[in-house]
Amino acid sequence: MKALITAEFDETQLKRLEGVVQVEYRSWRKTGTVLSERELSTLIRELNSDILIVELENVDEEVIRETNLRLIGLCRSDPQRHVDLNAASLKRVPVIYTPGRNANAVAELTLALILSLMRRVVAADRLLKAGLEIRDMKDFITTYNRLQGVELRGKTVGIIGFGRIGRLVAERMRCFPVRLLVYDPYVEDKTTEGYGCVKVELTDLLRESDIVTLHASITETSVGMIGEKEISLMKPSAYLLNLANPLLIDEDALYQALKEGRIAGAGLDVVSDQPVTSSERFLKLDNVILTPHIGGNTVETVYNHSKMIVDDVFRFLDGKKPIHLLNPEVYADE
């Protein structure tokens, strides 16, 4: 059996897989290329691949129809936009994925951005790199006042969305300590209580929180859930974090609030214009830390998705149902 891998893959897991199937490894990080659907289909047919493992490529109906794939693996936590699940199920091709592969990475970056904002870390770095010189006590006092921060300990942190990432953020906040509020209409009170959090309505969370961090999924009701009205409820001293999806926020309203100082600052790993360019308006604001969608970009994330995929490939080869299966109906008759 032959496998084509275009995802970035952990070396130890690659060797595991090479022990049972013939592997063609063409990581997008190493080739610098993300294949189009047509290119992907052609390559699969040229290599006569049975197993396809991707991360960034789209596996559409054409790819599935024109190839003889027996298993599709998606190194993603949100794979539905990257595969035609109906087409795969019609051909009885199992589709496996990697839920939670980057949850810890995103949670840790959330904490890093919160601390960087509150302690003015990036602002201090920018000043020094811009050539700041402290020549006398007056300069020292001016700079010291400009870079005065606030501590996280004792603050109220509001978490919007209490899935894997939201829960990991809550766990990591316990060491400070802080008061934790949660808004998630799909989670029961006893679940949030188990993490030391209090479940509240969105308006109460926004009014009471010193830090608001977004980790919600995109649904019909969550798109634009943080708009001008919601931002107006926040404290002038509050910070807003978004490491989930730009569609959750009205960016025009957020930009104006930040520009006018109606909230203290924001940490954004996602914005509507991707990839981020030098013309991005949020880059012009000193009270914003902007990162180019690197929340899940860690060595450990690659290891996590590699191991999850290989474990499920082994189950598939052994005739067993994979653990992380998107279309269980393909096993309905077994």
C-alpha positions in Angstrom: 0.0 0.0 0.0 1.2 3.5 -0.9 0.8 6.8 1.1 1.3 10.4 -0.1 1.9 12.9 2.6 1.9 16.6 1.8 1.5 17.7 5.5 4.4 18.6 7.7 5.1 15.3 9.6 7.1 14.3 12.7 10.1 12.3 11.8 9.5 9.5 14.3 5.9 9.1 13.2 7.0 9.1 9.6 9.4 6.2 10.3 6.5 4.3 12.0 4.4 4.7 8.9 7.3 3.8 6.6 7.5 0.5 8.4 4.1 -0.6 7.1 3.5 1.3 3.8 5.4 2.9 1.0 5.6 6.6 1.7 6.0 9.6 -0.6 6.7 12.6 1.6 6.4 16.1 0.2 5.8 18.4 3.1 4.5 21.9 2.1 6.9 23.4 4.5 9.9 21.9 2.7 8.6 22.2 -0.9 7.2 25.7 -0.3 4.1 24.6 -2.3 0.5 24.0 -1.6 -1.0 21.9 -4.4 -4.2 22.9 -6.2 -6.9 20.3 -6.5 -5.9 19.5 -10.0 -2.2 19.1 -9.1 -3.1 17.0 -6.1 -5.3 14.7 -8.2 -2.6 14.3 -10.8 0.1 13.5 -8.3 -2.1 10.9 -6.5 -2.7 9.1 -9.8 0.9 9.3 -10.9 2.0 7.7 -7.6 -0.9 5.3 -7.5 -1.5 6.4 -3.8 -3.9 4.5 -1.6 -3.6 6.8 1.4 -3.6 10.6 1.3 -2.5 12.8 4.2 -2.7 16.5 3.8 -2.8 19.7 5.9 -3.4 22.7 3.7 -4.6 21.2 0.4 -8.3 20.8 -0.4 -9.6 17.3 -1.1 -12.6 18.1 -3.3 -15.1 15.9 -5.1 -12.9 15.9 -8.2 -9.9 14.6 -6.3 -11.9 11.8 -4.7 -13.7 10.9 -7.9 -10.6 10.7 -10.1 -8.5 8.7 -7.7 -8.6 5.3 -6.0 -7.9 6.5 -2.5 -8.8 4.1 0.3 -8.1 6.5 3.2 -7.9 10.3 3.6 -6.1 11.9 6.5 -6.5 15.6 7.4 -4.0 17.1 9.8 -6.5 19.7 11.0 -8.8 20.3 13.9 -11.4 21.9 11.5 -11.3 19.8 8.4 -14.8 20.2 7.1 -13.9 23.1 4.8 -11.0 21.1 3.3 -12.7 17.9 2.2 -15.8 16.9 0.3 -17.1 14.5 3.0 -20.2 13.5 0.9 -18.0 12.4 -2.0 -15.7 10.5 0.3 -18.6 8.7 2.0 -20.2 7.8 -1.4 -17.0 6.0 -2.3 -16.8 4.6 1.2 -13.5 6.3 1.8 -12.8 6.9 5.5 -11.7 10.4 6.4 -9.7 10.8 9.6 -8.6 14.1 11.2 -6.8 15.5 14.3 -9.1 17.2 16.8 -7.3 19.2 19.4 -3.9 18.9 17.7 -3.0 22.6 18.4 -5.2 23.3 21.5 -2.3 23.6 23.9 -0.3 25.7 21.5 -3.2 28.2 21.1 -3.8 28.3 24.8 -0.2 29.1 25.5 0.0 31.9 22.9 -3.2 33.3 24.5 -1.4 33.6 27.8 1.7 35.0 26.1 -0.3 37.8 24.4 -2.2 38.6 27.6 1.0 39.0 29.6 2.7 40.9 26.8 -0.1 43.4 26.5 -0.5 43.9 30.2 3.2 44.3 30.9 3.9 46.4 27.7 6.5 43.9 26.6 6.2 44.5 22.9 5.8 48.3 23.3 9.1 48.3 25.3 10.9 46.3 22.6 9.6 48.6 19.8 10.9 51.7 21.7 14.3 50.2 22.1 14.6 49.0 18.5 13.4 52.5 17.3 16.5 54.0 18.9 15.3 55.0 22.4 18.0 56.7 24.4 17.7 57.5 28.1 20.1 60.3 28.6 19.0 61.7 31.9 16.5 61.2 34.8 13.8 63.1 32.9 14.1 60.6 30.0 14.0 57.7 32.4 10.9 58.9 34.2 9.1 59.6 30.9 9.9 56.1 29.6 9.1 54.4 33.0 5.7 56.1 33.0 5.0 55.2 29.4 5.7 51.5 30.0 4.0 51.0 33.3 2.0 47.8 33.2 -0.6 46.0 35.3 -0.4 42.6 36.8 -2.7 39.6 35.9 -3.0 38.4 39.4 -6.4 39.2 40.9 -8.0 40.2 37.6 -11.2 38.8 36.1 -10.7 36.9 32.9 -13.7 36.2 30.6 -13.5 33.2 28.3 -15.9 33.2 25.3 -16.2 29.6 24.0 -15.4 26.7 26.3 -14.2 24.0 24.1 -10.7 22.4 24.2 -8.8 25.6 23.9 -11.0 27.6 26.3 -10.7 24.9 28.9 -6.9 24.8 28.6 -6.8 28.6 28.9 -8.8 28.3 32.2 -6.4 25.6 33.5 -3.4 27.8 32.8 -4.9 30.8 34.5 -5.2 29.1 37.8 -1.6 29.8 38.8 -1.9 33.6 38.9 -4.7 33.4 40.4 -7.6 35.1 38.7 -11.4 35.1 38.7 -12.7 33.1 35.7 -15.9 33.8 33.8 -17.2 31.8 30.9 -19.8 32.4 28.2 -20.8 29.4 26.2 -24.5 28.5 25.7 -23.6 25.0 24.7 -21.8 24.0 27.9 -23.4 23.1 31.2 -22.7 24.9 34.5 -21.2 21.8 36.1 -18.6 21.7 33.3 -17.4 25.2 33.9 -17.5 24.8 37.6 -15.1 21.8 37.3 -12.5 24.2 35.9 -13.1 26.8 38.6 -15.1 29.1 36.3 -18.5 30.8 36.7 -20.8 30.6 33.7 -22.5 33.9 32.9 -24.3 35.8 30.2 -22.2 37.5 27.5 -23.2 41.0 28.7 -22.1 40.3 32.3 -18.8 38.8 31.1 -18.0 41.9 29.0 -18.9 44.3 31.8 -16.9 42.5 34.5 -13.8 41.2 32.8 -10.4 42.8 32.7 -9.4 40.4 29.9 -11.8 39.0 27.3 -10.5 36.1 25.2 -12.3 34.6 22.3 -12.2 30.9 21.6 -15.7 30.3 20.1 -16.5 28.3 17.0 -18.1 29.9 14.0 -21.9 29.4 13.9 -24.8 31.4 12.6 -25.1 33.1 16.0 -21.5 33.6 16.7 -20.6 35.6 13.6 -20.2 39.2 14.6 -20.9 38.4 18.2 -18.5 41.1 19.4 -19.7 44.4 17.8 -19.9 48.0 18.7 -22.6 47.4 21.4 -20.6 44.6 23.0 -17.3 46.5 23.0 -19.1 49.5 24.6 -19.8 47.3 27.6 -16.1 46.6 28.3 -14.1 48.5 30.8 -11.7 51.2 29.5 -8.9 49.2 31.1 -9.9 45.9 29.5 -8.0 43.9 26.9 -9.6 41.8 24.1 -7.9 38.7 22.6 -9.0 36.9 19.5 -7.1 33.7 18.6 -10.2 32.0 17.1 -11.7 33.5 14.0 -11.9 37.1 12.6 -15.6 36.6 11.9 -16.4 36.7 15.6 -15.6 40.4 15.8 -16.8 43.6 14.0 -13.3 44.7 13.1 -14.4 48.3 12.2 -15.9 48.7 15.7 -12.8 47.2 17.4 -10.4 49.4 15.4 -12.3 52.6 16.4 -12.5 51.5 20.1 -8.8 50.9 20.2 -7.9 54.0 18.3 -10.0 56.2 20.6 -8.8 54.4 23.7 -12.2 53.1 24.7 -10.5 49.8 25.6 -6.9 49.3 26.7 -5.6 47.0 24.0 -6.0 43.9 21.9 -4.1 40.8 21.0 -5.0 39.4 17.6 -3.7 36.2 16.0 -6.4 36.4 13.3 -7.7 39.3 11.2 -9.9 39.3 8.2 -7.2 40.2 5.7 -4.9 37.1 5.5 -2.0 37.0 5.0 -1.2 40.1 7.0 0.5 42.8 5.0 2.3 46.0 6.0 -0.9 48.0 5.2 -2.9 46.2 7.9 -4.5 49.0 9.9 -4.1 47.3 13.3 -0.4 47.5 12.9 -0.6 51.2 13.2 -2.0 51.0 16.7 0.5 50.9 19.6 -2.1 49.2 21.9 -2.3 46.1 19.6 -0.2 43.0 19.4 -0.7 41.3 16.0 0.6 37.9 15.1 0.3 36.3 11.7 -2.0 33.3 12.6 0.7 31.4 14.5 -1.5 30.1 17.3 -1.0 26.4 16.4 2.5 26.8 14.9 4.6 24.6 17.2 6.8 21.5 16.9 4.4 19.8 19.3 1.4 20.5 17.1 3.2 18.7 14.2 3.9 15.7 16.5 0.4 15.6 17.8 -1.3 15.5 14.4 1.3 13.1 13.1 0.8 10.6 15.9 -3.0 10.8 15.7 -3.0 10.2 12.0 -0.5 7.3 12.2 -2.3 5.6 15.0 -5.5 5.7 13.0 -3.8 4.5 9.8 -2.6 1.5 11.8 -6.1 0.8 13.0 -7.4 1.1 9.4 -4.7 -1.3 8.2 -5.7 -3.7 10.9 -9.3 -3.7 9.8 -10.4 -1.6 12.8 -12.5 1.6 12.9 -10.3 4.7 13.3 -10.7 6.7 16.4 -10.9 10.2 14.9 -13.3 9.5 12.0 -15.3 12.2 10.3 -17.6 9.8 8.4 -18.5 6.8 10.5 -21.2 5.8 8.1 -18.6 4.2 5.9 -18.3 1.5 8.7 -22.1 1.2 9.2 -22.3 -2.3 7.8 -19.5 -3.7 10.0 
